[in-house]
């Protein structure tokens, strides 16, 4: 991990597992937490969409401002976009496609 990469962290709470693949209803391996009007979120969406399509992995997007409890906005608000793989945070602000692909490969090999 380079100094520019944030350390992976376990995402707490049930909200992390709440996103599901809209087609299969299975839990999505990759979750992109963002908000409307966020230019970094738009770029992150393109990266996540591309990497997940290449890897054949389900992903979901969650609007942190859509949580009526406010918990997601409190947890991720200053950091969106945030990307998790199997509930483990992989990055925020700028999503690194290579790091996301490595995380998906690592999880597939071990789990």
N, C-alpha and C positions, 0 to 999 in steps of 0.2 A: 504494500500500500504506500503510495507516495504521500508526502506531507499535504498535498492539495486535496486528497481524498478524505472525507469525513469517516470516522470510524463507524463500523456497522454497529447498530444497537437494536436490541429487542424492542419492538413496539408494544407498549403496554395496553391492556384493556381489551374488551370485546370488539371495539370498533375496527381493529386491524383485520379481523376475520370476517367482517360484515359484508365485504364486497364479494360478489359472485359473478362468474361468467354469465352474461345475459342469455346466452344460447343454451348452455347445459345446466345452469344453476349450481354447478360445482364451484367450490371456492377458487377464486382466481389466485394464481401463484404470484402475479405481479399486480400491485395496486399503486396507482398514481393519485396522490392526494394533491388537489389544486383548488383553484377558484376561478370563477368567470372574470374575464377582463385581465388576466395575468399573462403578460407576454412570455414570460419564462415558462409558464405552464403549457402554452401552445407549442413551444419548441420541444419541451419535454415529452409532450404527447406524441409528436412525430418520432422521436427517438424510441420511446417505449413501443409504439405501434410497429415500427420497423424491426426492432430486435425481437419482439415477441412473435411477429410473423415469421421471421427467419428461423426461430427456435421452435415454432409450433406450440407456443405456450399461451394459455388464457391470461388475459389481463382485464382490469376494471379501473374505472376512474371514479373518484369520490370527491365531491365538492365539499370542502371543509366548512363552508358557510351554510350548507344545507342541513347540517346536524342541528336539530331543534334544542339539544342540550347545551350546545356551544362548546362541547368538549373537544371536538376535532379542531375547531378554530383556535382554541386555547393551546392545544398541543402542537399544531402544525402551522398556525397562521403566519408567523414571521419567517417560516422556512419553505413555504410552498414555492415550487413543486417539490414534493417528497416522494420517493419511490421506495417501495418495500418488495422484497422477494420472500415468500413464505413467512411473512410477518417480521422479517428482519430488515431494518432500514438500510438502504444501499447508497443513498445520496439525497442531496437537497440542493435547491437553487438551480444548479446546472446538472443535468443528468448525463452521465458518461456512458455512452452506448457500449463501449468495450467492457467496462466494469459490470454493467448489467448482464451482458452476455456471459461473462465469467461466473457471476453469481448464479445464473441459471444453470450453467454447466456443472458447477460445483455441487449444487443442490441435487441435480439429477443423478450425479455419480454417487452421492452419499445417501440419497434418500429415495 
